[in-house]
Amino acid sequence: MEEPDTGQVLTRSMTTQPTVTLNDSNVIPQLGFGVFKVPPEDTQQVVLAALKAGYRHIDTAQMYGNEAGVGAAIRAAGIPRDEIYVTTKLNNDMHGYDTARWAVEGSLQRLKLSYVDLFLIHWPMPRHNDYVETWTALESVKGDGLATSIGVSNFQPAHLTRLLAESQTVPVVNQVELHPNFQQAELRAMHREHDIATEAWSPLARGALLDEPAIAAIGDEYFKSPAQVLLRWHLQLGNIVIPKSVTPERIVANLRIFDFELSDEDMATINGLETGTRIGPHPNDMN
């Protein structure tokens, strides 16, 4: 059973959580909390609930429109800034060197932070043909200390190949749609080759897998919910994973996945659910 090379962090909830060491030697909590589609007016309360539960990795984006709420929650939580890992992402209309630099500063202003731990290009936007130029802007952002680490999201092998050939910095992370129905084996193999961490968005296939009988049967073995089984599968593959919920009970439940381990047989059963079916858009079509 493949496990990532992890360290350990201890949260206020006394939950031992794994971390992943990135290719720039920085460390990221393997389980995070996503705020995709969380309304801006609800974001502070939802993120505060997640931090209270024990999450220390919050994932937002300019596109989500809720960076300000994330920042407000961090300030209100009373937790030292260096104990909370914050990711945000570049909006699709902010590509290009000067524009991307300006956009990063805008994120910091909305978050009211002096730096983010991870800044990502959200989509490659290949028809615009400017993601390499945009990446050089992120390299300068990292050099200036505005982001501790930089990475990409939704990049396909061809996009990564070009980025690696035409720039000086290997992304620490590629955040992509990934779940048992869409496992991205080729892309994950490329990530391993270049020491790029795989981060999964839509890890539960937006709930589509919660009614899968095979997942429910495995959950019954461990007295765990289908969501907990799916998140555990991601951890054991070595993925960084960022589930999202606005329900307090589910926020807590999604964190309770460190007290059991799926067997090789269970992992193989879940691996067998591959259908090649995306839920989100293909990155080549996001332009």
C-alpha positions as CSV (number, residue, x, y, z in Angstrom):
1,M,0.0,0.0,0.0
2,E,1.6,3.3,-1.1
3,E,1.9,6.0,1.6
4,P,3.4,9.4,1.2
5,D,6.6,10.4,3.1
6,T,4.8,12.3,5.9
7,G,5.6,14.2,9.1
8,Q,3.1,14.8,11.8
9,V,1.3,17.9,13.1
10,L,-0.9,18.2,16.2
11,T,-4.0,20.4,16.0
12,R,-6.0,21.8,18.9
13,S,-8.5,19.0,18.4
14,M,-5.6,16.6,19.3
15,T,-6.0,15.0,15.9
16,T,-2.7,13.7,14.5
17,Q,-2.6,14.6,10.8
18,P,-0.1,13.7,8.1
19,T,1.9,16.3,6.2
20,V,3.6,16.1,2.8
21,T,7.0,17.6,2.2
22,L,7.0,19.5,-1.1
23,N,9.9,19.7,-3.6
24,D,10.9,23.1,-2.2
25,S,11.2,21.5,1.3
26,N,8.1,23.3,2.6
27,V,5.5,21.2,4.3
28,I,1.8,21.1,3.6
29,P,-1.0,19.4,5.7
30,Q,-2.2,16.5,3.6
31,L,-5.9,17.1,4.5
32,G,-7.2,20.5,3.8
33,F,-10.5,22.4,3.8
34,G,-11.9,23.8,0.6
35,V,-14.3,26.8,0.3
36,F,-15.4,26.4,-3.4
37,K,-19.0,27.7,-3.7
38,V,-19.1,28.8,0.0
39,P,-21.0,32.1,-0.2
40,P,-18.8,35.1,0.8
41,E,-21.2,36.1,3.6
42,D,-20.9,32.6,5.1
43,T,-17.2,32.0,4.6
44,Q,-15.9,33.4,7.9
45,Q,-18.3,31.3,10.0
46,V,-17.6,28.1,7.9
47,V,-13.8,28.5,8.0
48,L,-13.9,29.2,11.7
49,A,-15.9,26.0,12.2
50,A,-13.2,24.1,10.2
51,L,-10.3,25.7,12.2
52,K,-12.1,24.9,15.5
53,A,-12.5,21.2,14.3
54,G,-8.8,21.0,13.7
55,Y,-8.1,21.8,10.1
56,R,-5.0,23.8,9.5
57,H,-5.0,24.0,5.7
58,I,-7.5,26.3,4.0
59,D,-7.9,26.4,0.2
60,T,-9.5,29.3,-1.5
61,A,-9.2,31.1,-4.9
62,Q,-9.8,34.6,-6.4
63,M,-12.5,33.0,-8.5
64,Y,-14.5,31.9,-5.4
65,G,-15.0,35.5,-4.3
66,N,-14.5,34.6,-0.6
67,E,-10.8,35.3,0.2
68,A,-11.9,38.2,2.5
69,G,-14.0,35.8,4.6
70,V,-11.1,33.3,4.8
71,G,-8.8,36.1,6.0
72,A,-11.4,37.2,8.6
73,A,-11.7,33.7,10.0
74,I,-7.9,33.4,10.3
75,R,-7.8,36.6,12.3
76,A,-10.7,35.7,14.5
77,A,-9.5,32.1,15.2
78,G,-6.7,33.1,17.6
79,I,-4.3,30.6,16.0
80,P,-0.8,31.7,15.2
81,R,-0.5,32.5,11.5
82,D,2.4,30.1,11.0
83,E,0.1,27.2,12.1
84,I,-2.4,27.8,9.3
85,Y,-1.6,26.8,5.7
86,V,-3.3,29.1,3.2
87,T,-3.7,28.4,-0.5
88,T,-5.2,30.7,-3.1
89,K,-5.3,30.7,-6.9
90,L,-5.0,33.2,-9.8
91,N,-8.2,34.2,-11.6
92,N,-8.4,33.2,-15.3
93,D,-8.5,36.8,-16.5
94,M,-5.3,37.7,-14.6
95,H,-2.8,35.9,-16.7
96,G,0.3,37.7,-18.0
97,Y,3.4,38.9,-16.0
98,D,2.3,42.3,-14.8
99,T,-1.4,41.4,-14.3
100,A,-0.5,38.3,-12.3
101,R,1.8,40.2,-10.0
102,W,-1.0,42.8,-9.4
103,A,-3.5,40.0,-8.8
104,V,-1.4,38.3,-6.2
105,E,-1.1,41.6,-4.3
106,G,-4.9,41.9,-4.5
107,S,-5.4,38.5,-2.9
108,L,-3.1,39.5,0.0
109,Q,-5.1,42.7,0.5
110,R,-8.4,40.8,0.6
111,L,-7.0,38.1,2.9
112,K,-5.2,40.8,4.9
113,L,-2.1,38.6,5.0
114,S,1.5,39.5,4.2
115,Y,2.0,36.2,2.4
116,V,0.2,33.0,1.4
117,D,1.7,29.5,1.8
118,L,0.8,28.4,-1.7
119,F,-0.2,30.4,-4.8
120,L,-1.5,28.5,-7.8
121,I,-2.3,29.3,-11.5
122,H,-5.9,28.1,-11.4
123,W,-6.3,27.0,-15.0
124,P,-3.7,26.9,-17.8
125,M,-6.0,28.7,-20.4
126,P,-4.0,27.1,-23.2
127,R,-5.6,29.1,-26.1
128,H,-4.3,32.3,-24.6
129,N,-0.7,30.8,-24.6
130,D,0.5,32.8,-21.7
131,Y,0.8,30.4,-18.8
132,V,4.6,30.3,-19.0
133,E,4.8,34.1,-18.8
134,T,2.3,33.9,-15.9
135,W,4.4,31.3,-14.2
136,T,7.5,33.6,-14.3
137,A,5.4,36.1,-12.5
138,L,4.7,33.6,-9.7
139,E,8.4,32.8,-9.6
140,S,9.0,36.5,-8.8
141,V,6.2,36.5,-6.3
142,K,7.9,33.6,-4.5
143,G,11.3,35.4,-4.7
144,D,9.7,38.5,-3.0
145,G,8.3,36.4,-0.2
146,L,4.6,37.0,-1.1
147,A,4.1,33.2,-1.5
148,T,6.1,30.6,0.3
149,S,5.5,28.0,-2.5
150,I,4.0,28.2,-6.0
151,G,2.2,25.6,-8.1
152,V,-0.5,25.0,-10.7
153,S,-4.0,23.6,-11.0
154,N,-5.7,21.7,-13.8
155,F,-2.5,21.4,-15.8
156,Q,-2.3,18.5,-18.2
157,P,0.9,16.6,-19.1
158,A,1.5,18.8,-22.2
159,H,1.1,22.0,-20.1
160,L,3.6,20.7,-17.5
161,T,6.1,19.5,-20.1
162,R,6.2,23.0,-21.6
163,L,6.4,24.7,-18.2
164,L,9.3,22.5,-17.1
165,A,11.1,23.1,-20.4
166,E,10.7,26.9,-20.4
167,S,11.0,27.9,-16.7
168,Q,13.4,27.5,-13.8
169,T,11.0,26.3,-11.1
170,V,9.1,23.0,-10.8
171,P,5.6,23.5,-9.4
172,V,5.3,22.0,-5.9
173,V,1.7,21.0,-6.6
174,N,-0.8,20.3,-9.4
175,Q,-4.3,20.5,-8.0
176,V,-6.6,18.5,-10.3
177,E,-10.0,16.8,-10.4
178,L,-9.3,13.4,-9.0
179,H,-11.6,10.7,-7.5
180,P,-12.1,6.9,-8.0
181,N,-14.1,7.5,-11.2
182,F,-11.3,9.7,-12.6
183,Q,-7.9,8.7,-11.2
184,Q,-5.6,10.5,-13.7
185,A,-3.0,7.7,-13.7
186,E,-0.9,9.2,-16.5
187,L,-0.8,12.6,-14.9
188,R,0.0,11.2,-11.4
189,A,2.9,9.2,-12.9
190,M,4.3,12.4,-14.4
191,H,3.9,14.1,-11.0
192,R,6.0,11.3,-9.4
193,E,8.7,11.6,-12.0
194,H,9.1,15.3,-11.4
195,D,8.4,15.3,-7.6
196,I,5.2,17.3,-8.0
197,A,2.6,16.7,-5.3
198,T,-0.9,15.6,-6.5
199,E,-3.7,17.5,-4.9
200,A,-7.3,16.4,-5.4
201,W,-10.3,18.7,-5.9
202,S,-13.7,17.1,-6.1
203,P,-12.3,14.2,-4.1
204,L,-15.9,12.8,-3.5
205,A,-16.9,13.4,-7.2
206,R,-19.2,16.1,-5.8
207,G,-21.1,13.5,-3.9
208,A,-21.7,11.1,-6.8
209,L,-19.7,8.3,-5.2
210,L,-21.4,8.5,-1.8
211,D,-24.1,6.1,-3.0
212,E,-21.7,3.6,-4.6
213,P,-22.4,0.2,-3.0
214,A,-18.8,-0.9,-3.0
215,I,-17.8,2.2,-1.0
216,A,-20.7,1.7,1.4
217,A,-19.7,-1.9,2.0
218,I,-16.1,-1.0,2.8
219,G,-17.4,1.7,5.2
220,D,-19.5,-0.9,7.0
221,E,-16.3,-2.9,7.7
222,Y,-14.7,0.0,9.5
223,F,-17.8,1.8,10.9
224,K,-17.0,4.7,8.6
225,S,-19.1,6.8,6.2
226,P,-18.6,6.6,2.4
227,A,-17.0,10.0,2.5
228,Q,-14.5,9.0,5.1
229,V,-13.6,5.9,3.1
230,L,-13.1,8.0,0.0
231,L,-10.9,10.5,1.8
232,R,-8.9,7.7,3.3
233,W,-8.3,6.3,-0.2
234,H,-6.9,9.6,-1.3
235,L,-4.5,9.7,1.7
236,Q,-3.2,6.2,1.1
237,L,-2.6,7.1,-2.6
238,G,-0.5,10.0,-1.3
239,N,-2.8,12.7,-2.6
240,I,-3.3,16.0,-0.8
241,V,-7.0,16.3,-0.5
242,I,-9.3,19.3,0.1
243,P,-12.9,18.2,0.9
244,K,-15.5,21.0,1.2
245,S,-18.6,21.1,3.4
246,V,-20.7,23.8,5.1
247,T,-22.4,21.3,7.5
248,P,-20.7,21.3,10.9
249,E,-21.1,17.6,11.4
250,R,-19.6,16.7,8.1
251,I,-16.7,19.2,8.6
252,V,-15.8,17.3,11.8
253,A,-16.5,13.8,10.2
254,N,-14.2,14.5,7.3
255,L,-11.3,15.0,9.7
256,R,-11.9,11.7,11.4
257,I,-10.0,9.6,8.9
258,F,-6.7,9.0,10.7
259,D,-7.8,6.2,13.0
260,F,-8.2,3.4,10.4
261,E,-6.4,2.1,7.3
262,L,-7.9,0.5,4.2
263,S,-6.6,-2.9,3.3
264,D,-4.9,-3.6,0.0
265,E,-8.0,-5.4,-1.0
266,D,-10.2,-2.4,-0.2
267,M,-7.8,-0.1,-2.1
268,A,-8.0,-2.4,-5.1
269,T,-11.8,-2.4,-5.0
270,I,-11.9,1.4,-5.0
271,N,-9.2,1.5,-7.8
272,G,-11.5,-0.7,-9.8
273,L,-14.2,2.1,-10.0
274,E,-12.2,4.0,-12.7
275,T,-14.6,5.1,-15.5
276,G,-12.5,7.9,-17.0
277,T,-15.5,10.3,-16.3
278,R,-14.8,13.9,-15.5
279,I,-17.3,16.0,-13.5
280,G,-15.7,19.3,-14.2
281,P,-14.5,20.8,-17.5
282,H,-11.5,19.6,-19.4
283,P,-8.6,22.0,-18.9
284,N,-8.2,22.4,-22.7
285,D,-11.7,23.8,-22.9
286,M,-11.3,26.4,-20.1
287,N,-10.3,29.5,-22.0
